[in-house]
Amino acid sequence: MRTLLVILGAAIGAPARFAIDQYIRKFTDKPYGIFLVNIVGSFVFGLTMKSAQNTYALCAIGFAGAFTTWSTFMVDFFLAYELKKYKDAAINLSASLVFGLLAASLGMSLA
């Protein structure tokens, strides 16, 4: 049963990430979409950490796991570095770490 919940959450999370990122990239070449989904995903993960197993499987493992993306974050960081946009790369890295930790902490505090 939990496996099906993970699959369902992932089936919602991955397309949601894609849609949000594609929408935001219409307005900027900066990786704000990936930043946003990673922060929201960190919050969702923290919020559901102490939930029932089925809720955790659906929301944290399935949805947040597919919604967030380490690989795209790393590619965005690497491309900024390659293009010598060092300030953009540093802001993306530090803001993602700080706000991701704050979002997860806030979610856990609210749970």
N, C-alpha and C positions, 0 to 999 in steps of 0.2 A: 504494500500500500504506500509506504513512504517513497519508494522508487517512483511510483506514478505521480506523486505530489512534486517530487523534484523535477520530473520531466515537464509537468504542467507549468511550474514556476519558471523553468528555463525557457519554455516555449513563449512565455509572456515577456520575460526579461530581455532576451536577446533582440527581438524585434523592437522593443521599446527603446533600447539603447541605440540601435541603428537609426530609428526615426528621429529621436531627439538630436543625435549628433548631426545627421544630415540637415535637419531644419536649422540648427544654429550655424552650421558651416555656410549657409546661404548668405549670412551677414558678416562673417569674419573668417580669416584664414587661421586664426588662433584656435587652439584645441579646447575651447570653452565647453563644448558639448560633452567631451569625454571627462573633463574636470567635473562638470555638473553631475553626470551619472555616477561617477566614482564617489562623490560626496554623498549623494542621495543613497546610493547602495551601502555605503559605510553606516549611515544612519539606520537604514532598514535592518542591516545585519545586527547592529548593536541593540536595536529595539526588540528584536526577536530572539536574542541570545538565550533568554531564560523562559521562553515560551514552551508550550507543549511540543512534543516531538513532531507531530504532523504540521503544526504551524511553522516550526523551525525549518522542517524539510521543504515546505512550499515556499516560504518567504525568504529565508536566509540562504539555504543551499541552492535551491532552484532559481528563484527570481533574482536575488542579489548576486548570486554566483554568475549568472548569465548576463545580468544587467551591467555589472562592473567589468572593467577590462584592464588588466595589467599590461598586456601586450601592446594595445593601442597607445596607452599612456607612455610606454617605453619608446615606441616608434616616434610619437610626437616629440618627446624629449630629445631623441637622437637626431631627428630632422632639424630641430631648432639649433642644436649644437653644430651639425654639419653645415648649416647655412650661416654659421657664425652669429646667430641671434642668441648670444650668451645670456643676455638679460632675460629674454623670454624663457629660455630654458631653465634658468635659475628660479624665476618666479613660478613657473609651472611645477617644478619639483618641490620647492619649499611650500607653496600654497597647497598643493595636493596632500603633502604629508601633514601639515598643520591642520588644515580644515577636515581632512579625512579622519584624523585622530579625534578632533573635537566632535565631529558628527557621530562617530561610533560611541564616544563617551556620553554624549547627550542622549543618544538612543538607549544606551544601557542604563543611564540614570532615570529615564522615563519609564523603563520597563518594570 
